[in-house]
Amino acid sequence: MEVSPSTSRPQSIENASHAVGIAIERHMKLEEHQQTWVELEKALDESKVLKDQLYGENLVIKEKAHRAPIFEEIVGFSEPLRRVLIQVAKVAPMPDYMHDRNGRERGGS
């Protein structure tokens, strides 16, 4: 049985059209993936910048907490009292300007 050229051409055109449609769809998905990748890279870069900023702010807060006069209201300068205050400062260094769990500034002097 011989296939006439007129019946095979429409089938070939249909197959080619289908293949082109698939190629276009894949190309569009690839572009979407590339755009998503670019957006993810930007988000990662931003998170790195914010992490570095947070780290720096944390260092500043720790330095302030370390230098804070937390025993300024205690009167007395005896050696035993000084030793006790040093031990207390090592165990519980919590200056008044620290914040509570809700992010509100704690009260103080």
Summary of the structure (lengths in Angstrom):
residues: 109
radius of gyration: 35.3
end to end distance: 103.0
largest distance: 116.1
contacts: 197
relative contact order: 0.06
helix: 70%
strand: 2%
